Amino acid sequence: MVQNMKITRKLFNMALLTRSFISGIFLSAFLISSSNHATALDLDVPYVESPDEIVEVMMNISDIGPTDYVIDLGTGDGRIVIAAGKRGAKGLGVDLDPELIAVAKANAEKEGVSDKINFVVQDLFDTNLSQATVITLFLNEEVNLKLRSTLLKLKPGTRIVSHNFNMGDWKPDRYQQVLINSNGNFFIHDVFYWEIPPII
Ligand SMILES: C[S@@+](CC[C@H](N)C(=O)[O-])C[C@H]1O[C@@H](n2cnc3c(N)ncnc32)[C@H](O)[C@@H]1O
C-alpha cells in the first residue's frame, strides 16, 4: 500500500515536472517570438498601453476638442487619438508596428471615429507634425529628448502631452499625478503638458 502511494506520488511529481517543462518551452517560444517581432521592427519603445484613466487625464489637461488636430506618436492600439476623435477632434496615429495599426483602425471603426482619425505605419521621427494642434506621447525620456528640438520649432501654442515621461529641463506648463489601481496594485502615473512658447 505504502509502496503504491510512493509510486503514485512519483508519477504525480513527474507529471508536474513535465507540465512545467512544456509551459516553459511555450513561454520561452512566446517571449522569443515577441522580442524577435520587436527587434525586427526596430522599435524605440516597446508596446505598453496607457490606462483609460490616464487617456482621460491627457484629454482634459490639454483641453482637446472639435477644433483640434491631434497627432499621436507611437499610437499602439490607437486609444489616445480615438479618445480625441470622440471629443470631435481630427487626428493621426503613427506606429512602426503594422499589427497594432490594423488593431487601431478596427478600434476607430468600432468607436465610430474612422472618418476623423487616420492611422499609418510610419516612424515617428519621419512624421510631419506641422498640422498638429496637439501632440500626444507615451514613449520614454530619451525619445522625448530626441523629439524636443523638432517640437520646439512647431507653431507657437501647439500643445504637447506626455504620459509618464518629461522633457529634461523643459519644465511643463501643467502636470498631474494619477494613482491607478491595477488589480489591487497601486501605481503612480504622471501626465506632463507643455505649450510651444511664442517666438520673441
Ligand atoms: C508605450 S507604447 C504606447 C502606446 C499608446 N500610445 C498608448 O499610450 O497606449 C509605444 C508605442 O510606440 C511604438 N513605437 C516605438 N518606436 C517607434 C517609432 N520609432 N516610430 C513609431 N512608433 C514607434 C511602439 O510600437 C508602441 O506601440
PDBQT file of the ligand as one rigid body, heavy atoms in Angstrom, charges set to zero:
ROOT
HETATM    1  C1  LIG A 301       4.459  52.692 -24.808  1.00  0.00    +0.000 C 
HETATM    2  S1  LIG A 301       3.616  52.282 -26.313  1.00  0.00    +0.000 S 
HETATM    3  C2  LIG A 301       2.308  53.479 -26.270  1.00  0.00    +0.000 C 
HETATM    4  C3  LIG A 301       1.054  53.022 -26.956  1.00  0.00    +0.000 C 
HETATM    5  C4  LIG A 301      -0.120  54.015 -26.903  1.00  0.00    +0.000 C 
HETATM    6  N1  LIG A 301       0.288  55.335 -27.358  1.00  0.00    +0.000 N 
HETATM    7  C5  LIG A 301      -0.673  54.123 -25.515  1.00  0.00    +0.000 C 
HETATM    8  O1  LIG A 301      -0.373  55.112 -24.814  1.00  0.00    +0.000 OA
HETATM    9  O2  LIG A 301      -1.433  53.198 -25.105  1.00  0.00    +0.000 OA
HETATM   10  C6  LIG A 301       4.771  52.933 -27.510  1.00  0.00    +0.000 C 
HETATM   11  C7  LIG A 301       4.418  52.635 -28.946  1.00  0.00    +0.000 C 
HETATM   12  O3  LIG A 301       5.395  53.240 -29.778  1.00  0.00    +0.000 OA
HETATM   13  C8  LIG A 301       5.633  52.418 -30.907  1.00  0.00    +0.000 C 
HETATM   14  N2  LIG A 301       6.935  52.794 -31.436  1.00  0.00    +0.000 N 
HETATM   15  C9  LIG A 301       8.165  52.533 -30.918  1.00  0.00    +0.000 A 
HETATM   16  N3  LIG A 301       9.131  53.098 -31.655  1.00  0.00    +0.000 NA
HETATM   17  C10 LIG A 301       8.508  53.751 -32.678  1.00  0.00    +0.000 A 
HETATM   18  C11 LIG A 301       8.973  54.555 -33.772  1.00  0.00    +0.000 A 
HETATM   19  N4  LIG A 301      10.271  54.814 -33.986  1.00  0.00    +0.000 N 
HETATM   20  N5  LIG A 301       8.051  55.063 -34.620  1.00  0.00    +0.000 NA
HETATM   21  C12 LIG A 301       6.716  54.811 -34.443  1.00  0.00    +0.000 A 
HETATM   22  N6  LIG A 301       6.225  54.063 -33.424  1.00  0.00    +0.000 NA
HETATM   23  C13 LIG A 301       7.118  53.553 -32.538  1.00  0.00    +0.000 A 
HETATM   24  C14 LIG A 301       5.522  51.005 -30.353  1.00  0.00    +0.000 C 
HETATM   25  O4  LIG A 301       5.200  50.072 -31.365  1.00  0.00    +0.000 OA
HETATM   26  C15 LIG A 301       4.389  51.172 -29.314  1.00  0.00    +0.000 C 
HETATM   27  O5  LIG A 301       3.140  50.860 -29.879  1.00  0.00    +0.000 OA
ENDROOT
TORSDOF 0
